[in-house]
C-alpha cells in the first residue's frame, strides 16, 4: 500500500507509479484487491473560519473529526453525508476526501443540495503527478468552477484529492418529523410531493414501505419548527393518518445510512429516478426490500445476490448503481450504469486529459 504523508509525497508517488492503483481513503467501501494508494496520511484541518462558514481540510481527515470540530462551533456539514459501514459491513473511518470524491449526499439534499454544491475549492494530484488547485475558499470565487464540480462524483478517476474547501452551515435549534400512514409507494410519492411543494421548507422527504409511512422533516428555530410541522399536519391529513415521530434525529440517521438493510442478505442497489416515476420503477425492481428518499428521486433496493437489476428495470429515465454485491457480481455488471455513447466519449476524454496513463481506478467508470 502506498501511504503518502503529505501532498508532495503524493505527487511524487503518482509520478513514479508505473501500474494502476486503487484510490482509498478510510477503507470503508467494498473494493477489488490490488495495489492501493491511500490518502489516510493526508490528515488535518488546514483552516476553519466559523464566521465565514468555510472549512479547508486535508482529504484524508476522518469525517468524524471534521464533524466534531464543526459541532464545537454549532455548525455542520449540511449535505448530511451517509456512513456506508453498516450497509457494506466494513470498518475503517470515512474520510472527507472520500465523501467529496463520491459526492455523498444525504436526505437533506432535497432542500440544500448535494455535497458538490458546498464544495468551494479543491487541490488534487493528476495522473502525471502534477498538483492542481482549483476554486477558492469563498462562494464568490468561481475560478475553475466547473473543475471543482467535476471532482465531486469522479470517484478518484481523474485525480487524487489532497485538500478540499467546503461551505458549512449552522446547526438548527430544533427539528421535527411529520409521518403519514400510506398504503403504497404511489400514495407516498403524492404525500412527499405535496409537502415539498408547500412553503414549509421541508428538509427531508422519505418513504419507508416496511412501516407504511411517508416521512417529512422540518428544521430551524423551535417556534418555527412547531408552526411549520403543524401546518404540514393540516395539509397532509387528507392523505392518511398523521402523527409526529418520537426521535426525529435518530430516524433520519437511520434513513441516511439505510439501516434497514444492515446485516440483511442480498445485493443493494441505488436507483436515481424522476420522483413521479418512482412507484413504477420500484414495482419493476421486484425487490425484497425498498426505501425511498429525496421525495422519491432516490430508491434503495435490496435484491437476491447476483440479480441483474438493470435488466429487470429495462429502459428508464435515470440510472441504477450497484452499491453492495459480491466481487463477481461487480465484475459482471459493473458498479455504474453504462453511459450513452456521447457521455461515454466525454468521460473518456476527461480521463485521457487528467489521467493519460490510466493510473487511477481503471475501469471503475468506463
BALOBA-1460 file (C-alpha; in Angstrom, 3 decimals):
// residues 366
<rec num="1" residu="x" x="0.000" y="0.000" z="0.000"/>
<rec num="2" residu="x" x="1.230" y="3.471" z="-0.890"/>
<rec num="3" residu="x" x="0.690" y="5.830" z="2.042"/>
<rec num="4" residu="x" x="1.932" y="9.384" z="1.379"/>
<rec num="5" residu="x" x="2.136" y="11.633" z="4.409"/>
<rec num="6" residu="x" x="1.642" y="14.898" z="2.564"/>
<rec num="7" residu="x" x="0.715" y="16.330" z="-0.821"/>
<rec num="8" residu="x" x="4.325" y="16.487" z="-2.066"/>
<rec num="9" residu="x" x="4.843" y="12.802" z="-1.309"/>
<rec num="10" residu="x" x="1.538" y="12.012" z="-3.005"/>
<rec num="11" residu="x" x="2.638" y="13.813" z="-6.170"/>
<rec num="12" residu="x" x="5.992" y="12.027" z="-6.178"/>
<rec num="13" residu="x" x="4.382" y="8.617" z="-5.732"/>
<rec num="14" residu="x" x="1.895" y="9.200" z="-8.532"/>
<rec num="15" residu="x" x="4.588" y="10.474" z="-10.907"/>
<rec num="16" residu="x" x="6.682" y="7.365" z="-10.216"/>
<rec num="17" residu="x" x="3.768" y="4.926" z="-10.459"/>
<rec num="18" residu="x" x="4.050" y="2.540" z="-13.410"/>
<rec num="19" residu="x" x="0.966" y="0.395" z="-12.703"/>
<rec num="20" residu="x" x="-2.709" y="1.113" z="-11.950"/>
<rec num="21" residu="x" x="-3.711" y="1.703" z="-8.346"/>
<rec num="22" residu="x" x="-6.956" y="1.818" z="-6.441"/>
<rec num="23" residu="x" x="-7.548" y="5.045" z="-4.522"/>
<rec num="24" residu="x" x="-8.694" y="4.590" z="-0.919"/>
<rec num="25" residu="x" x="-9.386" y="6.897" z="1.987"/>
<rec num="26" residu="x" x="-10.527" y="5.283" z="5.217"/>
<rec num="27" residu="x" x="-11.147" y="1.859" z="3.676"/>
<rec num="28" residu="x" x="-14.904" y="1.881" z="4.276"/>
<rec num="29" residu="x" x="-16.007" y="0.891" z="0.762"/>
<rec num="30" residu="x" x="-16.045" y="-2.533" z="-0.823"/>
<rec num="31" residu="x" x="-13.294" y="-2.744" z="-3.419"/>
<rec num="32" residu="x" x="-11.417" y="-5.234" z="-5.553"/>
<rec num="33" residu="x" x="-7.988" y="-6.390" z="-4.491"/>
<rec num="34" residu="x" x="-4.871" y="-4.835" z="-5.986"/>
<rec num="35" residu="x" x="-2.332" y="-2.087" z="-5.296"/>
<rec num="36" residu="x" x="-3.771" y="0.687" z="-3.129"/>
<rec num="37" residu="x" x="-2.891" y="4.368" z="-2.863"/>
<rec num="38" residu="x" x="-4.233" y="5.606" z="0.468"/>
<rec num="39" residu="x" x="-4.895" y="9.234" z="1.379"/>
<rec num="40" residu="x" x="-5.236" y="8.414" z="5.092"/>
<rec num="41" residu="x" x="-1.923" y="10.167" z="5.815"/>
<rec num="42" residu="x" x="-3.184" y="13.491" z="4.468"/>
<rec num="43" residu="x" x="-4.970" y="14.457" z="7.634"/>
<rec num="44" residu="x" x="-5.909" y="17.610" z="9.500"/>
<rec num="45" residu="x" x="-7.917" y="20.819" z="9.323"/>
<rec num="46" residu="x" x="-5.975" y="23.493" z="7.439"/>
<rec num="47" residu="x" x="-8.244" y="26.491" z="8.049"/>
<rec num="48" residu="x" x="-11.623" y="26.826" z="9.735"/>
<rec num="49" residu="x" x="-13.378" y="30.183" z="9.827"/>
<rec num="50" residu="x" x="-16.729" y="29.766" z="11.612"/>
<rec num="51" residu="x" x="-17.714" y="33.381" z="10.961"/>
<rec num="52" residu="x" x="-17.205" y="32.924" z="7.233"/>
<rec num="53" residu="x" x="-18.797" y="29.458" z="7.266"/>
<rec num="54" residu="x" x="-15.767" y="27.993" z="5.482"/>
<rec num="55" residu="x" x="-13.585" y="24.986" z="6.180"/>
<rec num="56" residu="x" x="-10.397" y="23.841" z="4.446"/>
<rec num="57" residu="x" x="-9.318" y="20.316" z="5.309"/>
<rec num="58" residu="x" x="-6.927" y="17.658" z="4.055"/>
<rec num="59" residu="x" x="-8.634" y="14.890" z="2.131"/>
<rec num="60" residu="x" x="-7.661" y="12.015" z="4.424"/>
<rec num="61" residu="x" x="-9.221" y="13.614" z="7.508"/>
<rec num="62" residu="x" x="-11.935" y="11.405" z="9.063"/>
<rec num="63" residu="x" x="-15.439" y="12.797" z="8.711"/>
<rec num="64" residu="x" x="-15.955" y="12.287" z="12.454"/>
<rec num="65" residu="x" x="-13.033" y="14.618" z="13.164"/>
<rec num="66" residu="x" x="-14.490" y="17.270" z="10.838"/>
<rec num="67" residu="x" x="-17.943" y="16.953" z="12.381"/>
<rec num="68" residu="x" x="-16.543" y="17.225" z="15.919"/>
<rec num="69" residu="x" x="-14.722" y="20.455" z="15.067"/>
<rec num="70" residu="x" x="-17.828" y="21.916" z="13.473"/>
<rec num="71" residu="x" x="-20.046" y="20.855" z="16.383"/>
<rec num="72" residu="x" x="-17.900" y="22.869" z="18.793"/>
<rec num="73" residu="x" x="-18.956" y="25.972" z="16.855"/>
<rec num="74" residu="x" x="-22.581" y="24.897" z="16.429"/>
<rec num="75" residu="x" x="-22.093" y="24.122" z="12.736"/>
<rec num="76" residu="x" x="-22.323" y="21.077" z="10.464"/>
<rec num="77" residu="x" x="-21.933" y="19.578" z="7.010"/>
<rec num="78" residu="x" x="-25.404" y="20.452" z="5.781"/>
<rec num="79" residu="x" x="-25.396" y="17.886" z="2.970"/>
<rec num="80" residu="x" x="-25.587" y="15.118" z="5.585"/>
<rec num="81" residu="x" x="-23.096" y="12.525" z="4.247"/>
<rec num="82" residu="x" x="-24.017" y="8.893" z="4.654"/>
<rec num="83" residu="x" x="-21.892" y="6.420" z="6.622"/>
<rec num="84" residu="x" x="-21.590" y="3.294" z="4.429"/>
<rec num="85" residu="x" x="-20.004" y="0.994" z="7.003"/>
<rec num="86" residu="x" x="-23.172" y="-0.607" z="8.332"/>
<rec num="87" residu="x" x="-24.555" y="-1.213" z="4.853"/>
<rec num="88" residu="x" x="-21.328" y="-2.632" z="3.447"/>
<rec num="89" residu="x" x="-20.179" y="-4.449" z="6.577"/>
<rec num="90" residu="x" x="-16.817" y="-2.682" z="6.527"/>
<rec num="91" residu="x" x="-14.672" y="-0.937" z="9.114"/>
<rec num="92" residu="x" x="-12.259" y="1.972" z="8.879"/>
<rec num="93" residu="x" x="-13.142" y="5.652" z="9.147"/>
<rec num="94" residu="x" x="-14.934" y="7.568" z="6.374"/>
<rec num="95" residu="x" x="-12.793" y="10.464" z="5.131"/>
<rec num="96" residu="x" x="-13.849" y="13.846" z="3.828"/>
<rec num="97" residu="x" x="-11.979" y="13.219" z="0.580"/>
<rec num="98" residu="x" x="-13.944" y="10.029" z="0.028"/>
<rec num="99" residu="x" x="-17.185" y="11.886" z="0.664"/>
<rec num="100" residu="x" x="-16.305" y="14.531" z="-1.921"/>
<rec num="101" residu="x" x="-14.941" y="12.055" z="-4.470"/>
<rec num="102" residu="x" x="-18.218" y="10.109" z="-4.373"/>
<rec num="103" residu="x" x="-20.426" y="13.202" z="-3.928"/>
<rec num="104" residu="x" x="-22.028" y="11.506" z="-0.922"/>
<rec num="105" residu="x" x="-25.224" y="13.378" z="-0.074"/>
<rec num="106" residu="x" x="-27.973" y="12.533" z="2.403"/>
<rec num="107" residu="x" x="-31.694" y="13.220" z="2.876"/>
<rec num="108" residu="x" x="-31.237" y="16.996" z="3.188"/>
<rec num="109" residu="x" x="-30.306" y="17.168" z="-0.493"/>
<rec num="110" residu="x" x="-33.956" y="17.906" z="-1.311"/>
<rec num="111" residu="x" x="-33.558" y="21.336" z="0.286"/>
<rec num="112" residu="x" x="-29.890" y="22.358" z="0.417"/>
<rec num="113" residu="x" x="-28.359" y="20.423" z="-2.469"/>
<rec num="114" residu="x" x="-25.605" y="17.844" z="-2.786"/>
<rec num="115" residu="x" x="-22.045" y="17.693" z="-1.495"/>
<rec num="116" residu="x" x="-20.781" y="19.321" z="-4.739"/>
<rec num="117" residu="x" x="-22.970" y="22.352" z="-4.025"/>
<rec num="118" residu="x" x="-20.925" y="23.014" z="-0.860"/>
<rec num="119" residu="x" x="-17.544" y="22.430" z="-2.470"/>
<rec num="120" residu="x" x="-15.664" y="25.725" z="-2.807"/>
<rec num="121" residu="x" x="-12.260" y="24.525" z="-3.941"/>
<rec num="122" residu="x" x="-10.023" y="21.501" z="-4.338"/>
<rec num="123" residu="x" x="-6.372" y="20.549" z="-4.529"/>
<rec num="124" residu="x" x="-5.589" y="17.270" z="-6.261"/>
<rec num="125" residu="x" x="-2.821" y="15.348" z="-7.964"/>
<rec num="126" residu="x" x="-3.488" y="14.326" z="-11.560"/>
<rec num="127" residu="x" x="-2.222" y="11.224" z="-13.331"/>
<rec num="128" residu="x" x="1.045" y="12.922" z="-14.295"/>
<rec num="129" residu="x" x="1.852" y="13.742" z="-10.676"/>
<rec num="130" residu="x" x="1.035" y="17.432" z="-11.028"/>
<rec num="131" residu="x" x="-0.624" y="19.314" z="-8.154"/>
<rec num="132" residu="x" x="-3.662" y="21.239" z="-9.360"/>
<rec num="133" residu="x" x="-5.519" y="23.867" z="-7.314"/>
<rec num="134" residu="x" x="-8.964" y="24.899" z="-8.415"/>
<rec num="135" residu="x" x="-11.606" y="27.170" z="-6.953"/>
<rec num="136" residu="x" x="-11.347" y="29.174" z="-3.753"/>
<rec num="137" residu="x" x="-12.453" y="29.390" z="-0.146"/>
<rec num="138" residu="x" x="-15.446" y="31.656" z="-0.707"/>
<rec num="139" residu="x" x="-18.564" y="31.107" z="-2.779"/>
<rec num="140" residu="x" x="-17.988" y="34.182" z="-4.977"/>
<rec num="141" residu="x" x="-14.667" y="32.865" z="-6.270"/>
<rec num="142" residu="x" x="-15.707" y="30.947" z="-9.369"/>
<rec num="143" residu="x" x="-12.247" y="30.449" z="-10.857"/>
<rec num="144" residu="x" x="-12.236" y="26.937" z="-12.317"/>
<rec num="145" residu="x" x="-15.748" y="26.398" z="-11.014"/>
<rec num="146" residu="x" x="-16.534" y="23.577" z="-13.426"/>
<rec num="147" residu="x" x="-13.463" y="21.564" z="-12.410"/>
<rec num="148" residu="x" x="-14.363" y="21.864" z="-8.735"/>
<rec num="149" residu="x" x="-17.789" y="20.429" z="-9.517"/>
<rec num="150" residu="x" x="-16.280" y="17.773" z="-11.751"/>
<rec num="151" residu="x" x="-14.129" y="16.309" z="-8.988"/>
<rec num="152" residu="x" x="-17.210" y="15.719" z="-6.826"/>
<rec num="153" residu="x" x="-18.512" y="12.378" z="-8.035"/>
<rec num="154" residu="x" x="-15.476" y="11.469" z="-10.150"/>
<rec num="155" residu="x" x="-14.652" y="8.591" z="-7.763"/>
<rec num="156" residu="x" x="-10.913" y="9.168" z="-7.986"/>
<rec num="157" residu="x" x="-10.750" y="8.505" z="-11.721"/>
<rec num="158" residu="x" x="-9.460" y="11.985" z="-12.622"/>
<rec num="159" residu="x" x="-7.110" y="12.665" z="-9.744"/>
<rec num="160" residu="x" x="-6.383" y="12.081" z="-6.071"/>
<rec num="161" residu="x" x="-7.839" y="14.766" z="-3.822"/>
<rec num="162" residu="x" x="-5.359" y="16.186" z="-1.326"/>
<rec num="163" residu="x" x="-7.383" y="19.101" z="0.100"/>
<rec num="164" residu="x" x="-10.960" y="20.365" z="-0.085"/>
<rec num="165" residu="x" x="-12.610" y="23.668" z="0.859"/>
<rec num="166" residu="x" x="-16.238" y="23.489" z="1.945"/>
<rec num="167" residu="x" x="-19.058" y="25.780" z="2.930"/>
<rec num="168" residu="x" x="-20.644" y="24.807" z="6.254"/>
<rec num="169" residu="x" x="-23.907" y="25.871" z="7.912"/>
<rec num="170" residu="x" x="-25.210" y="26.357" z="11.464"/>
<rec num="171" residu="x" x="-26.945" y="23.511" z="13.286"/>
<rec num="172" residu="x" x="-30.663" y="24.378" z="13.623"/>
<rec num="173" residu="x" x="-32.189" y="24.816" z="17.051"/>
<rec num="174" residu="x" x="-34.845" y="22.126" z="16.572"/>
<rec num="175" residu="x" x="-36.275" y="19.568" z="14.172"/>
<rec num="176" residu="x" x="-39.479" y="17.565" z="13.879"/>
<rec num="177" residu="x" x="-40.763" y="14.805" z="11.621"/>
<rec num="178" residu="x" x="-44.326" y="14.510" z="10.444"/>
<rec num="179" residu="x" x="-45.292" y="10.992" z="9.408"/>
<rec num="180" residu="x" x="-48.273" y="9.997" z="7.280"/>
<rec num="181" residu="x" x="-49.655" y="6.462" z="7.044"/>
<rec num="182" residu="x" x="-49.779" y="5.428" z="3.368"/>
<rec num="183" residu="x" x="-50.873" y="2.181" z="1.681"/>
<rec num="184" residu="x" x="-48.347" y="2.136" z="-1.162"/>
<rec num="185" residu="x" x="-45.497" y="3.925" z="-2.935"/>
<rec num="186" residu="x" x="-47.789" y="5.848" z="-5.267"/>
<rec num="187" residu="x" x="-49.659" y="7.361" z="-2.316"/>
<rec num="188" residu="x" x="-46.371" y="8.077" z="-0.549"/>
<rec num="189" residu="x" x="-44.943" y="9.989" z="-3.504"/>
<rec num="190" residu="x" x="-48.114" y="12.099" z="-3.645"/>
<rec num="191" residu="x" x="-47.640" y="12.979" z="0.026"/>
<rec num="192" residu="x" x="-43.955" y="13.770" z="-0.419"/>
<rec num="193" residu="x" x="-44.637" y="15.906" z="-3.490"/>
<rec num="194" residu="x" x="-47.361" y="17.862" z="-1.701"/>
<rec num="195" residu="x" x="-45.039" y="18.555" z="1.229"/>
<rec num="196" residu="x" x="-42.076" y="19.542" z="-0.948"/>
<rec num="197" residu="x" x="-44.327" y="21.839" z="-2.951"/>
<rec num="198" residu="x" x="-45.534" y="23.590" z="0.193"/>
<rec num="199" residu="x" x="-43.948" y="26.748" z="1.663"/>
<rec num="200" residu="x" x="-42.935" y="24.950" z="4.869"/>
<rec num="201" residu="x" x="-39.276" y="24.277" z="3.985"/>
<rec num="202" residu="x" x="-39.147" y="20.508" z="4.220"/>
<rec num="203" residu="x" x="-35.557" y="19.247" z="4.690"/>
<rec num="204" residu="x" x="-36.249" y="15.522" z="4.375"/>
<rec num="205" residu="x" x="-38.848" y="13.593" z="2.365"/>
<rec num="206" residu="x" x="-38.687" y="9.796" z="2.558"/>
<rec num="207" residu="x" x="-40.900" y="6.731" z="2.398"/>
<rec num="208" residu="x" x="-40.437" y="3.556" z="4.412"/>
<rec num="209" residu="x" x="-42.625" y="0.864" z="2.800"/>
<rec num="210" residu="x" x="-41.995" y="-1.596" z="5.650"/>
<rec num="211" residu="x" x="-43.524" y="0.859" z="8.132"/>
<rec num="212" residu="x" x="-46.140" y="2.153" z="5.684"/>
<rec num="213" residu="x" x="-45.085" y="5.748" z="6.331"/>
<rec num="214" residu="x" x="-44.252" y="8.875" z="4.363"/>
<rec num="215" residu="x" x="-41.802" y="10.955" z="6.409"/>
<rec num="216" residu="x" x="-41.295" y="14.740" z="6.290"/>
<rec num="217" residu="x" x="-38.699" y="16.662" z="8.274"/>
<rec num="218" residu="x" x="-38.620" y="20.372" z="9.155"/>
<rec num="219" residu="x" x="-35.744" y="22.173" z="10.894"/>
<rec num="220" residu="x" x="-34.995" y="25.627" z="12.264"/>
<rec num="221" residu="x" x="-35.889" y="27.746" z="15.289"/>
<rec num="222" residu="x" x="-38.094" y="25.854" z="17.734"/>
<rec num="223" residu="x" x="-41.149" y="28.074" z="17.330"/>
<rec num="224" residu="x" x="-40.877" y="27.967" z="13.554"/>
<rec num="225" residu="x" x="-40.479" y="24.188" z="13.524"/>
<rec num="226" residu="x" x="-43.557" y="23.716" z="15.678"/>
<rec num="227" residu="x" x="-45.592" y="26.059" z="13.473"/>
<rec num="228" residu="x" x="-44.488" y="24.534" z="10.171"/>
<rec num="229" residu="x" x="-44.920" y="20.950" z="11.405"/>
<rec num="230" residu="x" x="-48.437" y="21.834" z="12.473"/>
<rec num="231" residu="x" x="-49.214" y="23.339" z="9.098"/>
<rec num="232" residu="x" x="-47.828" y="20.261" z="7.381"/>
<rec num="233" residu="x" x="-50.036" y="18.035" z="9.523"/>
<rec num="234" residu="x" x="-53.081" y="20.031" z="8.471"/>
<rec num="235" residu="x" x="-52.041" y="19.913" z="4.805"/>
<rec num="236" residu="x" x="-51.343" y="16.188" z="4.742"/>
<rec num="237" residu="x" x="-54.280" y="14.987" z="6.840"/>
<rec num="238" residu="x" x="-56.224" y="14.418" z="3.610"/>
<rec num="239" residu="x" x="-53.803" y="11.640" z="2.597"/>
<rec num="240" residu="x" x="-53.882" y="9.487" z="5.718"/>
<rec num="241" residu="x" x="-53.393" y="9.351" z="9.478"/>
<rec num="242" residu="x" x="-50.840" y="11.970" z="10.548"/>
<rec num="243" residu="x" x="-48.546" y="11.854" z="13.591"/>
<rec num="244" residu="x" x="-45.164" y="13.055" z="14.855"/>
<rec num="245" residu="x" x="-42.099" y="10.816" z="15.108"/>
<rec num="246" residu="x" x="-40.679" y="10.382" z="18.608"/>
<rec num="247" residu="x" x="-36.961" y="10.784" z="17.825"/>
<rec num="248" residu="x" x="-36.549" y="12.697" z="14.597"/>
<rec num="249" residu="x" x="-32.741" y="12.837" z="14.633"/>
<rec num="250" residu="x" x="-32.344" y="9.079" z="15.127"/>
<rec num="251" residu="x" x="-34.940" y="8.373" z="12.447"/>
<rec num="252" residu="x" x="-33.102" y="10.389" z="9.806"/>
<rec num="253" residu="x" x="-29.727" y="8.923" z="10.721"/>
<rec num="254" residu="x" x="-31.260" y="5.514" z="10.126"/>
<rec num="255" residu="x" x="-32.715" y="6.603" z="6.792"/>
<rec num="256" residu="x" x="-29.463" y="8.299" z="5.775"/>
<rec num="257" residu="x" x="-27.436" y="5.138" z="6.403"/>
<rec num="258" residu="x" x="-30.114" y="2.728" z="5.065"/>
<rec num="259" residu="x" x="-30.024" y="0.948" z="8.421"/>
<rec num="260" residu="x" x="-32.977" y="-1.268" z="7.463"/>
<rec num="261" residu="x" x="-30.668" y="-3.134" z="5.055"/>
<rec num="262" residu="x" x="-27.814" y="-3.668" z="7.510"/>
<rec num="263" residu="x" x="-26.997" y="-7.316" z="8.250"/>
<rec num="264" residu="x" x="-29.581" y="-8.453" z="5.713"/>
<rec num="265" residu="x" x="-28.590" y="-10.754" z="2.827"/>
<rec num="266" residu="x" x="-28.670" y="-9.656" z="-0.782"/>
<rec num="267" residu="x" x="-27.253" y="-7.069" z="-3.126"/>
<rec num="268" residu="x" x="-28.072" y="-3.391" z="-2.622"/>
<rec num="269" residu="x" x="-28.752" y="-1.016" z="-5.493"/>
<rec num="270" residu="x" x="-29.211" y="2.732" z="-5.543"/>
<rec num="271" residu="x" x="-31.644" y="3.947" z="-8.210"/>
<rec num="272" residu="x" x="-31.865" y="7.602" z="-9.260"/>
<rec num="273" residu="x" x="-35.162" y="8.360" z="-10.948"/>
<rec num="274" residu="x" x="-37.746" y="11.063" z="-11.531"/>
<rec num="275" residu="x" x="-39.897" y="11.094" z="-8.373"/>
<rec num="276" residu="x" x="-43.094" y="10.692" z="-10.360"/>
<rec num="277" residu="x" x="-41.717" y="7.509" z="-11.928"/>
<rec num="278" residu="x" x="-40.552" y="6.023" z="-8.634"/>
<rec num="279" residu="x" x="-43.595" y="3.779" z="-7.939"/>
<rec num="280" residu="x" x="-43.395" y="2.156" z="-11.382"/>
<rec num="281" residu="x" x="-39.618" y="1.676" z="-11.197"/>
<rec num="282" residu="x" x="-39.922" y="0.228" z="-7.686"/>
<rec num="283" residu="x" x="-42.519" y="-2.263" z="-8.893"/>
<rec num="284" residu="x" x="-40.271" y="-3.336" z="-11.766"/>
<rec num="285" residu="x" x="-37.410" y="-3.949" z="-9.327"/>
<rec num="286" residu="x" x="-39.290" y="-6.815" z="-7.618"/>
<rec num="287" residu="x" x="-37.064" y="-6.148" z="-4.638"/>
<rec num="288" residu="x" x="-37.059" y="-7.915" z="-1.297"/>
<rec num="289" residu="x" x="-36.964" y="-4.516" z="0.434"/>
<rec num="290" residu="x" x="-37.187" y="-0.880" z="-0.652"/>
<rec num="291" residu="x" x="-36.552" y="2.535" z="0.825"/>
<rec num="292" residu="x" x="-37.344" y="5.869" z="-0.854"/>
<rec num="293" residu="x" x="-35.552" y="9.187" z="-0.264"/>
<rec num="294" residu="x" x="-35.350" y="12.613" z="-1.933"/>
<rec num="295" residu="x" x="-39.109" y="12.767" z="-2.419"/>
<rec num="296" residu="x" x="-38.963" y="9.551" z="-4.465"/>
<rec num="297" residu="x" x="-35.944" y="10.617" z="-6.518"/>
<rec num="298" residu="x" x="-33.734" y="8.021" z="-4.823"/>
<rec num="299" residu="x" x="-34.714" y="4.377" z="-4.336"/>
<rec num="300" residu="x" x="-32.679" y="1.895" z="-2.331"/>
<rec num="301" residu="x" x="-33.425" y="-1.705" z="-3.361"/>
<rec num="302" residu="x" x="-32.282" y="-4.955" z="-1.774"/>
<rec num="303" residu="x" x="-32.458" y="-7.920" z="-4.158"/>
<rec num="304" residu="x" x="-31.179" y="-11.527" z="-4.233"/>
<rec num="305" residu="x" x="-27.439" y="-11.882" z="-4.760"/>
<rec num="306" residu="x" x="-26.338" y="-11.756" z="-8.376"/>
<rec num="307" residu="x" x="-29.526" y="-10.118" z="-9.652"/>
<rec num="308" residu="x" x="-29.101" y="-8.001" z="-12.787"/>
<rec num="309" residu="x" x="-31.381" y="-5.227" z="-11.604"/>
<rec num="310" residu="x" x="-30.762" y="-3.099" z="-14.679"/>
<rec num="311" residu="x" x="-32.146" y="-5.891" z="-16.857"/>
<rec num="312" residu="x" x="-35.239" y="-6.064" z="-14.632"/>
<rec num="313" residu="x" x="-35.808" y="-2.333" z="-14.826"/>
<rec num="314" residu="x" x="-35.323" y="-2.016" z="-18.563"/>
<rec num="315" residu="x" x="-35.084" y="1.424" z="-20.131"/>
<rec num="316" residu="x" x="-35.989" y="4.326" z="-17.845"/>
<rec num="317" residu="x" x="-35.044" y="7.930" z="-17.243"/>
<rec num="318" residu="x" x="-32.407" y="7.534" z="-14.549"/>
<rec num="319" residu="x" x="-29.657" y="5.143" z="-13.535"/>
<rec num="320" residu="x" x="-29.003" y="2.210" z="-11.201"/>
<rec num="321" residu="x" x="-25.766" y="1.851" z="-9.235"/>
<rec num="322" residu="x" x="-24.627" y="-1.389" z="-7.594"/>
<rec num="323" residu="x" x="-23.612" y="-0.375" z="-4.068"/>
<rec num="324" residu="x" x="-23.234" y="-3.777" z="-2.418"/>
<rec num="325" residu="x" x="-22.543" y="-7.022" z="-4.223"/>
<rec num="326" residu="x" x="-20.055" y="-9.863" z="-4.468"/>
<rec num="327" residu="x" x="-16.843" y="-9.201" z="-6.453"/>
<rec num="328" residu="x" x="-18.006" y="-11.494" z="-9.259"/>
<rec num="329" residu="x" x="-21.311" y="-9.609" z="-9.490"/>
<rec num="330" residu="x" x="-19.498" y="-6.274" z="-9.640"/>
<rec num="331" residu="x" x="-17.140" y="-7.644" z="-12.289"/>
<rec num="332" residu="x" x="-20.066" y="-8.908" z="-14.355"/>
<rec num="333" residu="x" x="-22.446" y="-5.958" z="-14.044"/>
<rec num="334" residu="x" x="-20.196" y="-3.011" z="-13.205"/>
<rec num="335" residu="x" x="-20.893" y="-0.567" z="-10.430"/>
<rec num="336" residu="x" x="-22.246" y="2.223" z="-12.609"/>
<rec num="337" residu="x" x="-24.930" y="2.302" z="-15.283"/>
<rec num="338" residu="x" x="-23.369" y="2.199" z="-18.766"/>
<rec num="339" residu="x" x="-23.393" y="5.715" z="-20.202"/>
<rec num="340" residu="x" x="-24.914" y="6.743" z="-23.537"/>
<rec num="341" residu="x" x="-22.229" y="6.959" z="-26.237"/>
<rec num="342" residu="x" x="-21.934" y="10.794" z="-26.232"/>
<rec num="343" residu="x" x="-21.433" y="10.930" z="-22.449"/>
<rec num="344" residu="x" x="-19.047" y="7.985" z="-22.562"/>
<rec num="345" residu="x" x="-16.886" y="9.840" z="-25.090"/>
<rec num="346" residu="x" x="-16.810" y="12.925" z="-22.854"/>
<rec num="347" residu="x" x="-15.851" y="10.817" z="-19.834"/>
<rec num="348" residu="x" x="-13.107" y="9.042" z="-21.758"/>
<rec num="349" residu="x" x="-11.792" y="12.386" z="-22.968"/>
<rec num="350" residu="x" x="-11.646" y="13.746" z="-19.423"/>
<rec num="351" residu="x" x="-9.819" y="10.683" z="-18.152"/>
<rec num="352" residu="x" x="-7.373" y="10.916" z="-21.048"/>
<rec num="353" residu="x" x="-6.709" y="14.550" z="-20.134"/>
<rec num="354" residu="x" x="-6.283" y="14.148" z="-16.377"/>
<rec num="355" residu="x" x="-5.008" y="10.557" z="-16.186"/>
<rec num="356" residu="x" x="-3.450" y="9.770" z="-19.578"/>
<rec num="357" residu="x" x="-1.538" y="6.763" z="-18.217"/>
<rec num="358" residu="x" x="-4.678" y="5.162" z="-16.736"/>
<rec num="359" residu="x" x="-3.243" y="5.029" z="-13.215"/>
<rec num="360" residu="x" x="-6.352" y="5.832" z="-11.138"/>
<rec num="361" residu="x" x="-9.133" y="3.303" z="-10.516"/>
<rec num="362" residu="x" x="-9.103" y="1.896" z="-14.065"/>
<rec num="363" residu="x" x="-12.402" y="0.531" z="-15.331"/>
<rec num="364" residu="x" x="-14.440" y="1.912" z="-12.454"/>
<rec num="365" residu="x" x="-16.401" y="4.443" z="-14.511"/>
<rec num="366" residu="x" x="-15.988" y="3.085" z="-18.016"/>
